[in-house]
Amino acid sequence: MRSLSYVSALLACGFLGGLGALTIANILDGPGTDRQEREAATPPIPTRVSELPGFLSGARFYATERYALKEEFITMNGIVKMGAFAHSPATTVMLGKDGYLFLDTPETIAGAQGQGRFDADDLARWTAHFSSTQQAFADAGLSYTFVIGPNKHSIYPEKTPDWLDVRPLNATRSADVVQAARTAFPGSFVDTRRLLADARVAAPDVALHHPTDTHWTEWGAAIALHAALLPLGLDLPAPQFEITDLVRSGDLARMVGQQSRWRAKAPVLPRGWTCEGPDGNAIDVVTIDPLMPNRFTCGTADGRPEKLVVFMDSFGISAIPYLAARFRSVDFLWTDTADPQVAVELGADHVLQILVERKMMTDTPESFLAQKAPLQ
């Protein structure tokens, strides 16, 4: 029995030692992908004794977050759980039908099931704050457009599991938010949920949301923004798309460890515009499972001269191809808070705010409208 314990211990030490050796080899190989480096940056190899403590500290964090074969373990775990047991290996990912994955968080589930409806006081408060926000931007000489990025659950309800029981669009908290916005912005607010639901009926084979990502596609964003910006009276060309192979699969595929295995196609808009970060360096824009700085500027030389400032969450990334192709300069700020003072500092003529639908479940209008948002 004692011999068996010794053998087990030796095998465990050998296995862990092998992982350690591979981890060190990965460090010596240099940086990995952008996302890996954000998770845990590869520490630079020390060239002086004084740099050794920093290297050891960085290497320890690297080993904790990016130990060798971690990605392979996650991938295999996903293959076994989804293939053999039809069970999601990630608690935040829901397995839908026909290869669709959905975000599985309390706010998305509650929203899809029609929980959290407004009472009369809620409706009055949201309406009043939408109105005061529009007035605050108007007082600063700016137009303000508010756009909701619909949850995938709202646009593809039949792809969700049967147990979810997704409620109709007019029977959710988001419908109450839409009612408040329509009262505050008469004649100009667009219900993007209804718009995309209708677009899906008209062209059922054209993806408006990525099947393996939480976000809408470039085409879905373009349809919504084109309609939302029409009340500004600008001559904005209608969007066009082509179906293209994507460089990677979505964030939900990454969460279940299958991003390196699954391939994706989507309707994308033409390129020709450029983006740059705060340092002036060009940025390569990928709108699925996006990686972008907190502030950046995009545009095209022959676009409209009006300056557009966009306050957004991650749903604003897919809006880049539509907006950048139509304006000379668009400032994108990754923040949930829109603020007239910031927009004025940036020289805005028009302000656009894009927030995902699920935030309507947990946030209040005061949390994302008409407050001071710091420049990044």
N, C-alpha and C positions, 0 to 999 in steps of 0.2 A: 504493500500500500504506500509505504514511504517512497519507494522507487517511482511509483506512478506520479506522486506529487512532485518529485524532482523533475521528471520528464515534462509534466505540465508547465512547471515554472520555467524550464529552459525553453520550451516552445513559445510561451508567452513573451519571454525576454527577447527571443529571436525575432518574433513577429514585430514587437514594438521597436526593437532596435533597427529592424529593416525599414519600418516607417520613418524612424528618425533619420536614417541615412538618406532615404529618398527626399525627405523634407529639406535636409541640408543641401542636397544636390539641386533641388528646385531653387533654393535661395541663391546658390552660386550661378545658376543659369541666368539670373537677372529677372526683370519685371515680367509679369504675366499680362492678362487682358486688363482693359480699363476697369471692368467691374471687379475683378480680383484685387486689383491695386487699391480700389476704394474700400474693399472689405478689410484688407490688411496689406499695407504697402511692403514691397520687398526692401529690406534694409540694405543700404549701400555697404559694400565690402570695405572694412576699415583699412586705411593706409597708414595710420599713426596709432600709437598706443592710446592716446587720449580719446580716440574714436571708438575704442573697444567697448566701453560700457554702453554707449548708445546702440551699437550694433547688437550686443547681447540682449538688450531690452527689446529692440525691434524684432530680433529673431525669435524671442520667446512669444511675443504677440503673434507673429507670423505663424509659428508652429501651432499655436492654439486655434487660430482661425482657418489656416490653410494647410493643415498637415497633409502629407502625401497620400494620394489615392482617395482623398475626401470626396471629390467630384464623382469618382467611379463608384464609391460606396453609395452615395445618394442616388445615382442613376440606377444601380442594381436594385436598391430598395424600392424605387418607384416601379421598376419592371415587374418585380415579384408581387408587390401589393396590388397594383392595378391589373396586372395580367392574370394572376391566380385568384385574387380575392375581390376584384372590382372595387377596391377601396383606395381612397386618396391617401398618399403618404404624407401629405402636408395638411395641417389642420385648417389652413386658410384657403384651401383650394377644394372646390366641389366638382366632382365628376358629373358632367352633363351627358347629353345624348349626341351621337354622331361625331364624336371626337371633340366636343365643346367642353371647355373648362370655365368655371365661374369662380369669382371671388366669394369666399365663404367667411364673412365677418358678421358680427351682430347687426351692424347698421344696414348692410346690404340685404340680409335676410329679413329684417324688420320692415325695410322699405318695400321689398317685393311682396310681402304678405299684407301690406296695407295698414301697418301699425303706425301709431303716432299722429293720427289725423288732427288737424287744427280745430280748436273751438273758436268761437267768435272773437275772443280776446287775442288769441294767437294770430288770427287772420288780420285783425286791425293793427297789431304791432308790426307784423312783417310788411304790411302795405305801407304803413307810416314810415318805416325805415327805408324801404325802397324809394319812396317819394322824397324823403329828406336827402338821400344819397344822390339822386338825380339832380336835385336842386343844388347840392353842394358842388357838383361838377359843373352845372350850368353857371353858377356864380363865378367859377374860375374860368369861364369861357370855353368849356369843353363839353362835348357830347359824351354820353355814357351808355354803353350797351352791355347788358348782362346775359350770359349764355350758360345754360346748363348742359354739361356733357352727360348724356343718358347712361345709366348703368346698362351693361349688356343684358342683364336680367329683364329689363324693360322692353328691349327691342327683339330679343330672341327668347321669349318666355317658354315656347314649346321645346327648346333645347335643354331646359333645366330639368332636374329630376322631378318625377311626379309628386313626391312628397312636399315640394316647396309650395305648391298652390299659389302661383304668381297672380296677383290681383290685376284687374284691368287698369289701364293708365289713368282713368278718371276716378279710381277708387284708392288712391294712395296719398301719402303726405306730399309727394312731389306735385300732385295735382293742386293741392292747396297753395303751395308755393307759387305755382303758375298763376293761379287765380289772383294772388296778391300782386304779382309782378304785372299782370295785365291791367289791374286797376291803377297801379302806380305809373305804368308806361303805356297809356292807352294808344292803340294803333301801331305800336312799334315793337312790343315784346313778341318773340317767336317761341312757341312751345316746341323745342327741338325733339322731345320724345315723340310727339305726334308726327312731326315732320319726318323723322327717320323711320317710324313705323310705316308710314305711307310709302316712303321711298323703297322700303323693303318689299312691300306688296308689288310695287311697279317693276322692280328688278330683283327678284328673289335670289338670284345666283351671284349677285355682287355684294361682297362682304362689307358691312357697315361697322362691324366690330371684328377684331381678330379672334378666331376660335380659341387660341391658346394664350391670349393676352387679356389684361383687364381693360385695355383702352380701345377707343374707336379707331378705325382706319383713317388714312388721309382723306379718302373719299367721303366717309361718314362725316368727318369734321368739315370738309369743304361744303357739303350740302347744307349743313346747319349754319355755317358762317355766312355763306352767300345770302341766305334768306334773312339772317339776323342783321346784316349790314345794309340791306336794301333801303330801309328807312332813312339812312344817312344821305341818300340822293347822289351817291358816288357812282360813276360809271365803272363798275367792276365786272370784267369778263366772266362769263359762266365757266365753271371748272370742267375739265376733261380728265379722263384717267386711262391708264392701261394696266392690265394685270401683269405683275412682275414677281419673280422669285425674290424673297427677302433674304437678307444676310444672316438672319437668325430667327428663331421662333420666339414666342412671347414670354412675358414674365411669369405667367402661370405655369408654362412648360418648364421654366427654370426652377420654380418652387418644387415641382415634383421630380426634378432631376432628369428631365428629358430634352432639355434645350439643345444639347449636342446631337441628339438622335432625330428629332422631328424637324421637318422642313415646312416652310410656310410660303404661301402666295398671298397677294393682296392687291387691291386697286390703288395705285399710287399716282400722284400728280407729277407733271413734268418738272424737271430741274432746270437750272439756269440762273437761279438766285444764289446768294451767298449769305453765310452767317459768320460772325466773329464774336469772340468772347471779350471780356473787359480788358484783356491785355492786347487786344487788336489782332490776335492770331485767329486764323480761319478755323471753323468748327465743322466737322463732318457730321451731318444730321442723320440719325437713324430713328425713325418714329415708332418702332416697335421695341418694347422693353427699353425705353429711352434712357440715355445717359447725357445729361446736359448740365452746364453750370447754372447757378442761381440767377444770373443776369447775362443776356446776350442780345445782339442786334442783328437783324436780317433785312434783306431787301434786294431790289433790282434797279438798275440805273434808269430804266424806262418806265418805272412804276409811278403811281400817283404821288404828287409832292407832299400831300398832307402827312404829318407825323402821327403814327399810331403807337400807342403804348398799351401793352397787354399785361394785365395782372392775371396770374393763372396758377393752377396746379399742374400735375403731369398730363392732364387732358389737353393742355395747350400745346404740347409738343407736336401732335398730329396736325395742329392748325398752321404750323410753320409753312408748309408748301403752298397753301392757298394764299395766306397773307403776304409772304415774302415775295411772291410773284406779282403782286398787285400794288405794292407800295415801295417807294424808294428806301424808306427807313421804318422799321418796326422794332421797338424796344420790348423785349420779353422779360418780365420779372416773375420769378418763381416764388410766389407768396400768395396766401389766401386773402390778403388784405389789400383792397384798392383804396388809394388816397389821392385826392385832388392836388395836394401840395407836391407830392412826388411827381405826378404827371406834369405839372407846370414846370418843375425843375428840369424835366427831360424834354421840354418844348413840345408837348403833345398838342395835337388838334382834336383827336378823337381818342377815347379810352374804351377798351374792351376788357371785360372780366369773364374768365372761363373757369367754372368750378364743376367738378363731377357731382352727379346727382346724389350719391350716397352721403355727401357732406350736408345735404339738406336735412338729414335725419338727426345729426348730432350737434351741428353748429347753429348758432343763432345769427340773425342778420347783423347784429352789432359786432360779431366776431370777424366778419369778413368784408364789411362795407364801411367806407368813410372814416377810417382811422389812419393814423400815421404809420406808413410802412417804410422801414429803413432801406436806403439804397445799399445793394450788396457790393 
